[in-house]
Amino acid sequence: MAVITEVSPLAPAGGFPELPIIQGVRFATIAAGVKYEGRADVMLAEVCAGASIAGVFTRSATRAAPVLDCQAKLGTVEDPDSGFAILVNSGNANAFTGKNGVTSVEEVTGAVGNTLGIPQNHVYSSSTGVIGEPLPHDKITTALGELKANLSDHAIADAAHAIMTTDTFAKAAAATAEIDGKTVTIAGIAKGSGMIAPDMATMLVYIFTDAQIGTVELQSLVSGLNEGTFNAITVDSDTSTSDSLIAVATGKSGADVSGNGAFAAALSDVMTDLAHQVVRDGEGATKFIEIRVTGAADDADAKKIAMACANSPLVKTAIAGEDANWGRIVMAVGKSGAKADRDTLGIAFGDITVAENGWRAPNYSEDAASAYMKNEEIVITVSMGIGDGTFTAYTCDLTHGYITINADYRS
């Protein structure tokens, strides 16, 4: 497997953030040797009774066994007096592993339930890593006693590191909201670097809050916010078998956030931050790219156009080479399948208009555009001029580094 030794140049300048304690959740990690040697590769999160659990998952037709298991359990509570748990391993995706994969999930979730004294139906698991290899679940189950003994409400940072695969930095974000005189806290962790394409991007996300909110409303909120955050990112156009986002609300703050805009905004901030960090850690990435589409026939068409640009190897390699080749944007718009009118199309790199009304802008400066392309953060605006549809996608450039990482991933 390719060894990642350098942190992405797009990593957050401040490094790993200081995360707040979320009352009602404890974490532990361990080096179980699932694939990696000498580093933590399993994390356990223990969640209090009465919590609400929501989730969104990959729509891949080859979903991994843990994803299918989580989807089946979502929204069910077997015993209202029992807590919940999330068990995550890195290094092995337990995907395309047939009946053995199902058995591994049952063994892991059953053992976690027995260890923590909760129903198996309250245990959610995720796996990330190589596809097609049997999961050595016994390495996980034999480590559960030590994991339980090490559970701590201070260990969320360790959990963020344990779920990494080709990531070059651990990803986390936090936010607070003042609601009825009470402070509601949110903390989230994520992993993802390659095989990232929105259809829920390999990507795992876990968000914890002490807010009080019902399961149905939490699910609705997370699903809605997902569309403009994790479903608006792409690194390489490849959708994983294992994508999972699980949100947990413990209710320990005592603040009812049902229908509260401040809480929704804070949760959106955390999800947006984590989604952008995944793109910033795109395998081999050197540039963070925001593609804003305005004036499309409708929002659905705007998304088609934005994602066609964001996923185009020609667009992404041009940006890697700092080439202001706006003709490739024209190409991507045309292939997207969305309604377009050549004579109303406009394109801008940052605040530099390069094309308008279906033609190169009269005051276009190649030198100015080329200078802009040297920035680490690039904004491309595509103005369709035919409607009110909008969408913003986030991606990264495509470099030789991506090939190096993925050519050696299993070796």
URZIQUI-V437748 format. One record per helix or strand of 3 or more residues. SS is the DSSP state (@ for helix, = for strand). FROM is the first residue (numbers start at 1). TO is the last residue. If there is no record, write none. Layout:
# URZIQUI-V437748
SS;FROM;TO
SS;FROM;TO
This chain:
# URZIQUI-V437748
=;25;30
=;42;47
=;52;57
@;65;73
=;84;92
@;98;116
@;120;122
=;123;130
@;137;141
@;144;149
@;156;162
=;171;179
=;182;191
=;204;209
@;215;226
@;230;232
=;244;249
@;261;280
=;288;296
@;299;311
@;313;320
@;327;335
@;342;344
=;346;349
=;352;356
@;366;372
=;377;383
=;389;396
@;400;407
